[in-house]
């Protein structure tokens, strides 16, 4: 038995490379790994690694196109996620808040004309003044958003 180990270099493994012994168990370390656990579509609990069925409700794990379609669909929680919106629009937090304020004021200026009806000239002037005020506020919010935008 001592003759079998006589010609081995201490830094080399049995196959002749020093890195083969220390290779990661997952495989290629440069490969992009999906570190997010897959969740059950029925009860939202995480699947155990390699499990075909959910341990909580017993539902079968979705595979293939159904799982990809579910992951790429826009859910309400993802649409309202502030970080997703900031990254999608490329805005800072202050700029994003000013953008939302400007959008609300623009919608309010449009709604004022539908909600209030003018029967006299004085009423018409009041409605137009409210619209102007909403649009000026929207313009100020959009300008503030541009000034707060990160470079």
PyMOL commands that set and color helices and strands:
alter all, ss='L'
color gray80, all
select helices_A, chain A and resi 65-72+76-79+82-89+93-115+121-148
alter helices_A, ss='H'
color red, helices_A
deselect
rebuild
show_as cartoon
